[in-house]
Amino acid sequence: MELILVRHAKSLHNDYVEQDIERHLCDRGYHDAAVSSGWCSSKKIVPDLMLSSPAIRAFSTALIFANRLGYASDAIRLEAAIYEASVRNLVYVLDGIPEGTKTCMLFGHNPGFTELLNYLCGPVCSQLPTAAVARITLRRSPGGKIEPARSELLDLFSGHKPF
């Protein structure tokens, strides 16, 4: 299965909302999400499944990608376990992806997404910037378990910050 990790785009600061989960994208965030989703479109990425953290900034990023990639916005699944998730919780989410899914996009947050990327593929980067996209061939052990450093990083894209 191809796994696409997308860190949410740049958001407003906490000053504007009562709770972190309510933070919206800022103008740069909308721009960067458009650039990153355009990169995915140029790579002909067609997701079977989109899973997003319920945080407004992550879901807004997912909506921009869905629109660009021709994915129905009402088919994006909100997955509470992605919000503020550890690697262990994110692996649990991956284990729940339906069999037969060819390409799954996950929209979420740091530090969990950077840690997951490094867990799956070995040391890759110290921090995924906002709106970064990591394309991974997700490989499991013969028993079907997701294990460290078994997957292959295919691409890593950030429209505004080098790795």
C-alpha positions as a printed Julia matrix, in Angstrom:
163×3 Matrix{Float64}:
   0.0     0.0     0.0
   1.13    3.54   -0.68
   0.86    5.77    2.37
   0.9     9.53    1.97
   1.59   11.47    5.17
   0.59   15.14    5.0
   1.4    17.45    7.86
  -1.28   20.12    8.15
  -0.51   23.48    6.59
   0.52   26.55    8.6
  -2.11   27.67   11.07
  -3.01   30.71   13.1
  -1.61   31.02   16.6
  -3.52   29.93   19.69
  -4.4    33.58   20.48
  -7.45   33.38   18.23
  -9.17   30.31   19.7
  -9.86   28.75   23.07
  -8.65   25.25   22.2
  -5.77   24.02   20.04
  -8.06   21.74   18.01
  -9.95   24.84   16.77
  -6.98   26.54   15.09
  -7.59   27.51   11.46
  -5.16   27.81    8.58
  -3.5    31.17    8.0
  -3.12   32.71    4.53
   0.28   31.06    4.03
  -1.27   27.75    5.07
  -3.88   27.93    2.33
  -1.18   28.8    -0.2
   1.19   26.04    0.92
  -1.58   23.41    0.94
  -2.46   24.41   -2.64
   1.22   24.04   -3.67
   1.59   20.65   -1.97
  -1.69   19.31   -3.34
  -0.6    20.49   -6.8
   2.61   18.49   -6.38
   0.52   15.4    -5.51
  -1.63   16.0    -8.57
   1.49   16.23  -10.76
   2.59   12.85   -9.35
  -0.83   11.41  -10.33
  -1.62   10.43   -6.73
  -5.17    9.13   -6.48
  -6.16    8.22   -2.91
  -8.64    5.44   -2.16
  -8.92    6.72    1.39
  -8.32   10.0     3.2
  -8.09   10.02    7.0
  -7.76   13.28    8.89
  -7.26   14.45   12.41
 -10.4    16.25   13.57
  -8.38   19.43   14.18
  -9.69   22.22   11.94
  -6.24   22.93   10.48
  -5.73   19.27    9.47
  -9.24   18.83    8.08
  -8.96   22.11    6.14
  -5.7    20.85    4.62
  -7.42   17.57    3.7
 -10.26   19.48    2.02
  -7.8    21.4    -0.16
  -6.11   18.13   -1.2
  -9.46   16.41   -1.81
 -10.6    19.24   -4.06
  -7.35   19.18   -6.05
  -7.21   15.37   -6.36
 -10.89   14.8    -7.19
 -11.7    13.07   -3.92
 -15.19   13.62   -2.5
 -14.9    15.92    0.51
 -17.7    14.12    2.33
 -15.72   10.87    2.05
 -12.84   12.19    4.19
 -12.9    10.2     7.43
 -12.14   12.03   10.64
  -9.98    9.87   12.9
  -9.7    11.15   16.47
  -6.69    8.9    17.13
  -4.57   11.02   14.75
  -4.87   14.19   16.85
  -1.85   14.61   19.17
  -0.94   10.99   18.42
   2.17    9.07   19.34
   3.79    6.64   16.91
   2.02    3.82   18.7
  -1.4     5.42   18.11
  -0.56    6.19   14.48
   0.5     2.59   13.85
  -2.85    1.57   15.39
  -4.59    3.84   12.83
  -2.56    2.26   10.02
  -3.52   -1.22   11.21
  -7.17   -0.2    10.84
  -6.92    0.74    7.16
  -9.19   -1.6     5.21
  -7.51   -4.4     3.29
  -7.38   -3.69   -0.42
  -6.68    0.03    0.03
  -4.06    0.99   -2.54
  -3.34    4.6    -1.57
  -4.19    6.17    1.77
  -3.56    9.78    2.75
  -3.23   10.73    6.44
  -3.52   14.38    7.52
  -2.14   15.21   10.92
   0.44   16.78   13.16
   3.97   16.91   14.47
   5.77   15.57   16.35
   3.83   12.35   15.64
   4.1    12.46   11.85
   7.86   13.08   11.84
   8.3    10.29   14.38
   6.09    7.95   12.32
   8.03    8.7     9.13
  11.32    7.95   10.87
   9.84    4.82   12.5
   8.58    3.43    9.19
  11.53    4.32    6.96
  14.5     4.76    9.27
  16.04    8.17    9.94
  14.73   10.56    7.3
  14.39   14.06    8.74
  14.4    15.92   12.03
  11.07   17.66   11.42
   8.43   17.64    8.71
   7.58   21.25    7.92
   3.96   22.36    7.64
   2.27   21.2     4.4
   5.02   18.63    3.81
   4.14   15.42    1.97
   5.88   12.05    2.44
   5.1     9.21    0.01
   5.83    5.8     1.48
   5.49    2.24    0.3
   4.17    0.68    3.49
   5.58   -2.79    4.02
   4.56   -5.22    6.71
   6.32   -8.23    8.17
   5.26  -11.7     6.92
   2.85  -11.79    9.89
   1.23   -8.53    8.76
   2.75   -6.38   11.49
   4.06   -2.86   10.85
   7.66   -2.83   12.03
  10.41   -0.2    12.21
  12.44    0.62    9.09
  10.66   -1.88    6.78
   8.92    0.69    4.57
  10.41    2.66    1.69
  10.34    6.44    1.32
   9.45    7.26   -2.3
   9.27   11.07   -2.17
   9.46   13.89    0.31
   8.08   17.29   -0.69
   7.89   20.66    0.96
   7.05   23.67   -1.11
   8.65   26.18    1.21
  11.33   24.61    3.37
  14.16   22.26    2.38
  14.81   19.08    4.33
